[in-house]
Amino acid sequence: MKDPGTSGRLPTAVASEPHVVASPHLAPLDGLRALAIGLVLLYHLTPGHESDLGLRALPFKIADLGWSGVDLFFVLSGFLITGKLIEARSEAEPFRNFYARRALRIFPLYYLALLVTLFALPAMSGRFEVPSAADQLPFWLYYSNFQMPRIDFGGLTSLGHFWSLAVEEQFYLLWPAIVLRGSLSRTRQVCVAVFALAPLARLAALLGGAAWQVTFQWTPLRGDGLVVGATLALLWRLPGWRAALCKWSVPVGLATGAVLAWVAWTHRAGLVFKGQASLETIAARVLLPTLLAVFFGSLLVLALEWRPLARA
């Protein structure tokens, strides 16, 4: 379950930020959401990821990288949430308004899903026990990405996918203070720092013997995707930078896309989840999230500016 950000609107103009411009609903971002959802579903619903059938294996090879739809969500969320926060800088009570909107958007459906899964399902089936309070707590408090309890419903359903929503909720908890309390130039500096430190943190964790779940699910180690989207939201409002982003998105997207295509074709996408430690698995776990963040950031810019892609 994911929250992909907001309704796809850029903020209206803010008096204290003259470079912020208004924009209507951005339909291409809805398309990127659909792409992200489609990639994740393709990954989970396609059997035989390891098939080696030449060109006939192309769908399987694409599916092998389908888990990266989550990375696209992170970039989208960073872009849209940062835009919303820039808009909120002109409001009388920006923190209250922001958190009220987030709660109304996420909490009702999420907590309903937990109630149905954790209580209604065991009661109706008679086959499973209600999980213990200790196992439930990470889901109720949005820290299941740090501690994923083993809740067994016999393969009937799973709560494992909620780790990504936990990452987003933790981002919503911390990021408003940075955008709303500091200058936008300072916020850009924070983005650069997080982008540089996230892969270094993944490397340090792996050298310390951490499992793949740590590098894949822990929020501080997944910050590069979120801040790529946030940086694009900040730079999009600077006329000179907007032109530069449009100019460089094509070569950067093609270069990173070519690397990702090679990763998928050679079955290296799954190294992110491999148990054994090797130079190749360490490189995949450290570099792939950053590479995906840059690629999806380029795709986001192209979706906003290149009409054929926007229509698609």
C-alpha positions as CSV (number, residue, x, y, z in Angstrom):
1,M,0.0,0.0,0.0
2,K,1.5,3.3,-1.0
3,D,0.7,6.9,-0.7
4,P,2.0,8.6,-3.9
5,G,1.9,12.1,-2.5
6,T,-0.8,14.6,-3.5
7,S,-3.3,15.2,-6.2
8,G,-0.7,16.0,-8.8
9,R,-0.8,19.8,-8.5
10,L,2.1,22.2,-8.1
11,P,1.8,24.9,-5.5
12,T,0.3,28.3,-6.2
13,A,2.4,31.4,-5.9
14,V,3.7,32.4,-2.5
15,A,4.3,36.0,-1.7
16,S,7.7,35.4,0.1
17,E,8.9,33.1,-2.8
18,P,8.5,35.1,-6.0
19,H,9.8,32.3,-8.2
20,V,7.0,29.9,-7.2
21,V,4.6,29.5,-10.0
22,A,1.1,28.2,-10.2
23,S,0.2,25.1,-12.3
24,P,-2.9,23.2,-13.1
25,H,-3.5,19.5,-12.4
26,L,-0.5,17.6,-13.8
27,A,-2.0,14.6,-15.5
28,P,1.4,13.0,-16.4
29,L,2.1,12.4,-12.8
30,D,-1.0,10.3,-12.6
31,G,0.4,8.3,-15.4
32,L,3.7,7.9,-13.5
33,R,1.7,6.6,-10.5
34,A,0.1,4.0,-12.8
35,L,3.5,3.0,-14.1
36,A,4.9,2.6,-10.6
37,I,1.9,0.4,-9.6
38,G,2.2,-1.6,-12.8
39,L,5.9,-2.3,-12.2
40,V,5.3,-3.6,-8.7
41,L,2.3,-5.8,-9.8
42,L,4.4,-7.1,-12.7
43,Y,7.1,-8.1,-10.3
44,H,4.9,-9.9,-7.8
45,L,2.6,-11.6,-10.3
46,T,5.1,-12.7,-12.9
47,P,6.5,-16.2,-12.3
48,G,9.9,-17.4,-13.6
49,H,11.9,-14.2,-13.3
50,E,15.0,-16.3,-13.9
51,S,13.9,-17.5,-17.4
52,D,16.6,-17.3,-20.0
53,L,14.8,-17.5,-23.3
54,G,16.5,-14.8,-25.3
55,L,14.2,-12.1,-26.6
56,R,11.2,-14.2,-25.5
57,A,12.4,-13.6,-21.9
58,L,12.0,-9.8,-22.2
59,P,8.8,-9.6,-20.1
60,F,10.4,-11.7,-17.4
61,K,13.5,-9.6,-17.4
62,I,11.4,-6.4,-17.1
63,A,9.5,-8.0,-14.3
64,D,12.7,-8.8,-12.5
65,L,13.2,-5.1,-12.0
66,G,9.6,-4.4,-11.3
67,W,10.2,-3.9,-7.6
68,S,11.7,-0.5,-8.6
69,G,8.2,0.9,-8.9
70,V,8.6,1.7,-5.2
71,D,11.6,3.9,-6.1
72,L,9.5,5.8,-8.6
73,F,6.9,6.3,-5.8
74,F,9.6,7.8,-3.6
75,V,10.7,10.2,-6.3
76,L,7.1,11.3,-7.0
77,S,6.4,11.7,-3.3
78,G,9.4,13.8,-2.7
79,F,8.4,16.0,-5.7
80,L,4.8,16.5,-4.7
81,I,5.1,16.7,-1.0
82,T,7.9,19.3,-1.2
83,G,5.7,21.3,-3.6
84,K,2.8,21.2,-1.1
85,L,5.1,22.3,1.7
86,I,6.4,25.3,-0.4
87,E,2.8,26.2,-0.9
88,A,2.1,25.9,2.9
89,R,4.8,28.4,3.7
90,S,2.3,31.1,3.1
91,E,-0.4,29.7,5.3
92,A,-1.1,30.8,8.9
93,E,-0.7,27.3,10.4
94,P,1.3,25.3,7.9
95,F,2.1,22.3,10.1
96,R,-1.4,21.7,11.3
97,N,-2.8,22.0,7.7
98,F,-0.2,19.7,6.2
99,Y,-0.6,17.0,8.8
100,A,-4.4,17.2,8.8
101,R,-4.4,16.6,5.0
102,R,-2.0,13.7,5.3
103,A,-4.0,12.1,8.1
104,L,-7.3,12.4,6.2
105,R,-5.7,11.0,3.0
106,I,-3.9,8.0,4.5
107,F,-5.2,7.0,8.0
108,P,-8.8,5.9,7.2
109,L,-8.0,3.4,4.5
110,Y,-4.8,2.2,6.1
111,Y,-6.2,1.5,9.5
112,L,-9.3,-0.1,8.0
113,A,-7.0,-2.5,6.1
114,L,-5.2,-3.3,9.4
115,L,-8.5,-3.9,11.2
116,V,-9.7,-6.2,8.5
117,T,-6.5,-8.1,8.2
118,L,-5.5,-8.4,11.9
119,F,-8.9,-8.9,13.4
120,A,-11.7,-9.6,10.9
121,L,-9.8,-12.2,8.9
122,P,-8.9,-14.4,11.9
123,A,-12.5,-14.1,13.3
124,M,-14.1,-15.0,10.0
125,S,-11.8,-17.8,8.9
126,G,-11.4,-19.5,12.3
127,R,-8.0,-20.7,11.0
128,F,-5.7,-18.0,12.4
129,E,-5.1,-16.3,15.7
130,V,-5.1,-12.6,16.2
131,P,-1.4,-11.5,16.2
132,S,0.1,-10.4,19.4
133,A,0.2,-6.7,20.4
134,A,4.0,-6.8,20.0
135,D,3.7,-8.0,16.4
136,Q,1.0,-5.5,15.5
137,L,2.6,-2.4,17.0
138,P,5.1,-1.8,14.1
139,F,2.1,-1.5,11.7
140,W,0.0,0.7,13.9
141,L,2.9,3.1,14.5
142,Y,4.4,3.0,11.0
143,Y,7.8,1.5,11.8
144,S,7.4,-1.9,10.1
145,N,10.2,-1.0,7.7
146,F,12.6,-1.2,10.7
147,Q,11.0,-4.3,12.3
148,M,9.0,-6.6,10.1
149,P,7.2,-9.0,12.4
150,R,6.4,-12.5,11.2
151,I,2.6,-12.5,11.0
152,D,1.5,-15.8,9.4
153,F,-1.9,-16.1,7.7
154,G,-0.9,-19.3,5.8
155,G,-0.1,-17.4,2.6
156,L,-3.6,-16.0,2.4
157,T,-2.4,-12.4,2.8
158,S,0.6,-10.4,3.9
159,L,1.4,-7.1,5.5
160,G,5.0,-7.0,4.1
161,H,4.2,-4.3,1.5
162,F,3.4,-1.7,4.2
163,W,7.2,-1.1,4.7
164,S,7.2,1.4,1.9
165,L,4.3,3.4,3.4
166,A,6.2,3.4,6.7
167,V,9.1,5.1,4.9
168,E,6.8,7.7,3.5
169,E,5.1,8.4,6.8
170,Q,8.5,8.9,8.4
171,F,9.4,11.3,5.6
172,Y,6.2,13.2,6.2
173,L,7.1,13.5,9.9
174,L,10.6,14.9,9.4
175,W,10.6,16.8,6.1
176,P,8.0,19.6,6.9
177,A,10.3,21.0,9.6
178,I,13.1,21.4,7.1
179,V,11.0,23.0,4.3
180,L,8.8,25.1,6.5
181,R,11.3,26.4,9.0
182,G,14.4,26.9,6.9
183,S,15.1,28.8,3.7
184,L,14.6,27.0,0.4
185,S,18.3,27.4,-0.4
186,R,19.1,25.6,2.9
187,T,16.5,22.9,1.9
188,R,18.4,22.4,-1.3
189,Q,21.6,22.0,0.6
190,V,20.0,19.3,2.8
191,C,18.8,17.5,-0.4
192,V,22.4,17.4,-1.7
193,A,23.7,16.1,1.6
194,V,21.1,13.3,1.9
195,F,21.7,12.3,-1.7
196,A,25.4,12.0,-1.1
197,L,25.1,10.3,2.3
198,A,22.4,7.7,1.6
199,P,24.6,5.4,-0.6
200,L,27.5,5.9,1.9
201,A,25.2,4.8,4.7
202,R,24.2,1.7,2.7
203,L,27.8,0.9,2.1
204,A,28.7,1.3,5.8
205,A,25.7,-0.9,6.8
206,L,26.7,-3.6,4.4
207,L,30.3,-3.6,5.6
208,G,29.0,-3.8,9.1
209,G,27.2,-7.1,8.2
210,A,23.6,-5.7,7.8
211,A,21.1,-7.8,5.9
212,W,19.6,-6.7,2.6
213,Q,16.4,-5.6,4.4
214,V,18.3,-2.8,6.1
215,T,19.6,-1.3,2.9
216,F,16.3,-1.7,1.1
217,Q,13.8,-0.7,3.8
218,W,15.4,1.6,6.4
219,T,14.4,5.2,5.8
220,P,17.8,6.9,6.2
221,L,19.2,4.5,3.7
222,R,16.5,5.2,1.1
223,G,16.6,9.0,1.3
224,D,18.2,9.6,-2.1
225,G,15.0,8.8,-4.0
226,L,12.9,11.1,-1.8
227,V,15.4,14.0,-2.1
228,V,15.8,13.6,-5.9
229,G,12.1,14.4,-6.1
230,A,12.3,17.1,-3.6
231,T,15.3,18.7,-5.4
232,L,13.3,18.7,-8.7
233,A,10.4,20.5,-6.9
234,L,12.7,23.1,-5.6
235,L,14.7,23.7,-8.8
236,W,11.5,23.6,-11.0
237,R,10.6,27.0,-9.5
238,L,13.9,28.6,-10.7
239,P,13.6,29.6,-14.3
240,G,17.2,29.1,-15.2
241,W,17.3,25.7,-13.5
242,R,14.1,24.5,-15.1
243,A,15.6,25.0,-18.5
244,A,18.7,23.2,-17.5
245,L,16.7,20.3,-16.1
246,C,14.8,19.9,-19.3
247,K,18.1,20.0,-21.3
248,W,19.9,17.4,-19.2
249,S,17.0,15.0,-18.5
250,V,17.3,13.3,-21.9
251,P,21.0,12.4,-21.8
252,V,20.9,11.5,-18.1
253,G,17.8,9.4,-18.6
254,L,19.2,7.6,-21.5
255,A,22.5,6.9,-19.8
256,T,20.9,5.6,-16.5
257,G,18.3,3.8,-18.5
258,A,20.9,1.9,-20.5
259,V,22.6,0.8,-17.3
260,L,19.3,-0.3,-15.8
261,A,18.5,-2.2,-19.0
262,W,21.8,-4.1,-18.7
263,V,21.1,-4.8,-15.1
264,A,17.7,-6.3,-15.9
265,W,19.0,-8.2,-19.0
266,T,21.9,-9.8,-17.1
267,H,19.7,-10.8,-14.1
268,R,21.6,-8.5,-11.7
269,A,18.4,-6.7,-10.5
270,G,17.8,-9.5,-8.0
271,L,21.2,-9.0,-6.4
272,V,19.6,-6.4,-4.2
273,F,17.8,-9.2,-2.3
274,K,20.5,-11.9,-2.5
275,G,21.7,-13.3,0.9
276,Q,25.3,-14.0,0.2
277,A,27.7,-11.1,0.5
278,S,30.0,-10.4,-2.5
279,L,31.4,-7.4,-4.3
280,E,28.7,-7.6,-6.9
281,T,25.8,-7.7,-4.3
282,I,27.3,-4.9,-2.3
283,A,27.6,-2.8,-5.5
284,A,24.0,-3.5,-6.4
285,R,22.6,-2.7,-3.0
286,V,24.6,0.6,-2.7
287,L,24.3,1.9,-6.3
288,L,21.0,0.7,-7.7
289,P,18.7,2.8,-5.5
290,T,20.7,6.0,-6.5
291,L,20.7,5.0,-10.1
292,L,16.9,4.4,-10.1
293,A,16.3,7.7,-8.3
294,V,18.2,9.6,-11.0
295,F,16.5,7.7,-13.8
296,F,13.0,8.2,-12.4
297,G,13.8,11.9,-11.7
298,S,14.7,12.3,-15.4
299,L,11.6,10.5,-16.4
300,L,9.5,12.9,-14.2
301,V,11.0,15.9,-15.9
302,L,10.4,14.5,-19.3
303,A,6.8,13.6,-18.4
304,L,6.2,17.2,-17.5
305,E,7.9,18.8,-20.5
306,W,7.9,16.4,-23.4
307,R,4.4,16.3,-24.9
308,P,4.5,12.8,-26.5
309,L,5.5,11.3,-23.2
310,A,3.1,13.4,-21.2
311,R,0.2,12.2,-23.4
312,A,1.3,8.6,-23.0
